[in-house]
């Protein structure tokens, strides 16, 4: 199995579920989650900026993380319980997109 298999699996098991949890719980999230979301968002941003420059072949996936995922996580972390519901809806949409894309990628890789 390739490294991509494990990347897809981690996204399905951890990151998609995190996005679902944040999107479903909304303002009922525990207080410790908001600083954690800022930390994760900044980490995602830094990592994918580095990857966009070091591996331009997959730059489009890095741009999705740089311009959509990281800002959304930081925004929810900063505004906390005062975050508008629409950003939690975006979180759910990204969770479904992540789950679908990474499940499809695993299936495609297993059939090759």
MODELLER restraints for C-alpha pairs under 7 A, 6 or more apart:
rsr = mdl.restraints
at = mdl.atoms
rsr.add(forms.Gaussian(group=physical.xy_distance, feature=features.Distance(at['CA:5:A'], at['CA:106:A']), mean=6.14, stdev=0.5))
rsr.add(forms.Gaussian(group=physical.xy_distance, feature=features.Distance(at['CA:8:A'], at['CA:102:A']), mean=5.03, stdev=0.5))
rsr.add(forms.Gaussian(group=physical.xy_distance, feature=features.Distance(at['CA:8:A'], at['CA:106:A']), mean=6.63, stdev=0.5))
rsr.add(forms.Gaussian(group=physical.xy_distance, feature=features.Distance(at['CA:11:A'], at['CA:102:A']), mean=6.92, stdev=0.5))
rsr.add(forms.Gaussian(group=physical.xy_distance, feature=features.Distance(at['CA:12:A'], at['CA:99:A']), mean=5.42, stdev=0.5))
rsr.add(forms.Gaussian(group=physical.xy_distance, feature=features.Distance(at['CA:12:A'], at['CA:102:A']), mean=6.44, stdev=0.5))
rsr.add(forms.Gaussian(group=physical.xy_distance, feature=features.Distance(at['CA:16:A'], at['CA:95:A']), mean=4.62, stdev=0.5))
rsr.add(forms.Gaussian(group=physical.xy_distance, feature=features.Distance(at['CA:16:A'], at['CA:98:A']), mean=5.86, stdev=0.5))
rsr.add(forms.Gaussian(group=physical.xy_distance, feature=features.Distance(at['CA:16:A'], at['CA:99:A']), mean=5.76, stdev=0.5))
rsr.add(forms.Gaussian(group=physical.xy_distance, feature=features.Distance(at['CA:17:A'], at['CA:95:A']), mean=6.96, stdev=0.5))
rsr.add(forms.Gaussian(group=physical.xy_distance, feature=features.Distance(at['CA:19:A'], at['CA:91:A']), mean=5.46, stdev=0.5))
rsr.add(forms.Gaussian(group=physical.xy_distance, feature=features.Distance(at['CA:19:A'], at['CA:92:A']), mean=6.07, stdev=0.5))
rsr.add(forms.Gaussian(group=physical.xy_distance, feature=features.Distance(at['CA:19:A'], at['CA:95:A']), mean=5.00, stdev=0.5))
rsr.add(forms.Gaussian(group=physical.xy_distance, feature=features.Distance(at['CA:20:A'], at['CA:91:A']), mean=6.94, stdev=0.5))
rsr.add(forms.Gaussian(group=physical.xy_distance, feature=features.Distance(at['CA:20:A'], at['CA:92:A']), mean=5.36, stdev=0.5))
rsr.add(forms.Gaussian(group=physical.xy_distance, feature=features.Distance(at['CA:20:A'], at['CA:95:A']), mean=5.58, stdev=0.5))
rsr.add(forms.Gaussian(group=physical.xy_distance, feature=features.Distance(at['CA:22:A'], at['CA:29:A']), mean=6.99, stdev=0.5))
rsr.add(forms.Gaussian(group=physical.xy_distance, feature=features.Distance(at['CA:22:A'], at['CA:88:A']), mean=6.83, stdev=0.5))
rsr.add(forms.Gaussian(group=physical.xy_distance, feature=features.Distance(at['CA:22:A'], at['CA:91:A']), mean=6.96, stdev=0.5))
rsr.add(forms.Gaussian(group=physical.xy_distance, feature=features.Distance(at['CA:23:A'], at['CA:88:A']), mean=4.45, stdev=0.5))
rsr.add(forms.Gaussian(group=physical.xy_distance, feature=features.Distance(at['CA:23:A'], at['CA:89:A']), mean=5.99, stdev=0.5))
rsr.add(forms.Gaussian(group=physical.xy_distance, feature=features.Distance(at['CA:23:A'], at['CA:91:A']), mean=5.20, stdev=0.5))
rsr.add(forms.Gaussian(group=physical.xy_distance, feature=features.Distance(at['CA:23:A'], at['CA:92:A']), mean=4.96, stdev=0.5))
rsr.add(forms.Gaussian(group=physical.xy_distance, feature=features.Distance(at['CA:26:A'], at['CA:88:A']), mean=6.10, stdev=0.5))
rsr.add(forms.Gaussian(group=physical.xy_distance, feature=features.Distance(at['CA:27:A'], at['CA:81:A']), mean=4.55, stdev=0.5))
rsr.add(forms.Gaussian(group=physical.xy_distance, feature=features.Distance(at['CA:34:A'], at['CA:76:A']), mean=6.95, stdev=0.5))
rsr.add(forms.Gaussian(group=physical.xy_distance, feature=features.Distance(at['CA:34:A'], at['CA:77:A']), mean=4.10, stdev=0.5))
rsr.add(forms.Gaussian(group=physical.xy_distance, feature=features.Distance(at['CA:34:A'], at['CA:78:A']), mean=6.92, stdev=0.5))
rsr.add(forms.Gaussian(group=physical.xy_distance, feature=features.Distance(at['CA:34:A'], at['CA:80:A']), mean=5.76, stdev=0.5))
rsr.add(forms.Gaussian(group=physical.xy_distance, feature=features.Distance(at['CA:35:A'], at['CA:77:A']), mean=5.73, stdev=0.5))
rsr.add(forms.Gaussian(group=physical.xy_distance, feature=features.Distance(at['CA:37:A'], at['CA:73:A']), mean=5.44, stdev=0.5))
rsr.add(forms.Gaussian(group=physical.xy_distance, feature=features.Distance(at['CA:37:A'], at['CA:74:A']), mean=6.14, stdev=0.5))
rsr.add(forms.Gaussian(group=physical.xy_distance, feature=features.Distance(at['CA:37:A'], at['CA:77:A']), mean=5.10, stdev=0.5))
rsr.add(forms.Gaussian(group=physical.xy_distance, feature=features.Distance(at['CA:38:A'], at['CA:73:A']), mean=6.21, stdev=0.5))
rsr.add(forms.Gaussian(group=physical.xy_distance, feature=features.Distance(at['CA:38:A'], at['CA:74:A']), mean=4.47, stdev=0.5))
rsr.add(forms.Gaussian(group=physical.xy_distance, feature=features.Distance(at['CA:38:A'], at['CA:77:A']), mean=4.97, stdev=0.5))
rsr.add(forms.Gaussian(group=physical.xy_distance, feature=features.Distance(at['CA:38:A'], at['CA:78:A']), mean=6.90, stdev=0.5))
rsr.add(forms.Gaussian(group=physical.xy_distance, feature=features.Distance(at['CA:41:A'], at['CA:70:A']), mean=4.33, stdev=0.5))
rsr.add(forms.Gaussian(group=physical.xy_distance, feature=features.Distance(at['CA:41:A'], at['CA:71:A']), mean=6.71, stdev=0.5))
rsr.add(forms.Gaussian(group=physical.xy_distance, feature=features.Distance(at['CA:41:A'], at['CA:73:A']), mean=5.07, stdev=0.5))
rsr.add(forms.Gaussian(group=physical.xy_distance, feature=features.Distance(at['CA:41:A'], at['CA:74:A']), mean=5.21, stdev=0.5))
rsr.add(forms.Gaussian(group=physical.xy_distance, feature=features.Distance(at['CA:42:A'], at['CA:70:A']), mean=6.54, stdev=0.5))
rsr.add(forms.Gaussian(group=physical.xy_distance, feature=features.Distance(at['CA:44:A'], at['CA:65:A']), mean=6.90, stdev=0.5))
rsr.add(forms.Gaussian(group=physical.xy_distance, feature=features.Distance(at['CA:44:A'], at['CA:70:A']), mean=5.82, stdev=0.5))
rsr.add(forms.Gaussian(group=physical.xy_distance, feature=features.Distance(at['CA:45:A'], at['CA:65:A']), mean=6.84, stdev=0.5))
rsr.add(forms.Gaussian(group=physical.xy_distance, feature=features.Distance(at['CA:45:A'], at['CA:66:A']), mean=5.30, stdev=0.5))
rsr.add(forms.Gaussian(group=physical.xy_distance, feature=features.Distance(at['CA:45:A'], at['CA:70:A']), mean=5.44, stdev=0.5))
rsr.add(forms.Gaussian(group=physical.xy_distance, feature=features.Distance(at['CA:48:A'], at['CA:62:A']), mean=5.06, stdev=0.5))
rsr.add(forms.Gaussian(group=physical.xy_distance, feature=features.Distance(at['CA:48:A'], at['CA:65:A']), mean=6.61, stdev=0.5))
rsr.add(forms.Gaussian(group=physical.xy_distance, feature=features.Distance(at['CA:48:A'], at['CA:66:A']), mean=6.32, stdev=0.5))
rsr.add(forms.Gaussian(group=physical.xy_distance, feature=features.Distance(at['CA:49:A'], at['CA:62:A']), mean=6.97, stdev=0.5))
rsr.add(forms.Gaussian(group=physical.xy_distance, feature=features.Distance(at['CA:49:A'], at['CA:66:A']), mean=6.79, stdev=0.5))
rsr.add(forms.Gaussian(group=physical.xy_distance, feature=features.Distance(at['CA:51:A'], at['CA:62:A']), mean=6.80, stdev=0.5))
rsr.add(forms.Gaussian(group=physical.xy_distance, feature=features.Distance(at['CA:52:A'], at['CA:59:A']), mean=4.76, stdev=0.5))
rsr.add(forms.Gaussian(group=physical.xy_distance, feature=features.Distance(at['CA:52:A'], at['CA:62:A']), mean=5.60, stdev=0.5))
rsr.add(forms.Gaussian(group=physical.xy_distance, feature=features.Distance(at['CA:76:A'], at['CA:83:A']), mean=5.94, stdev=0.5))
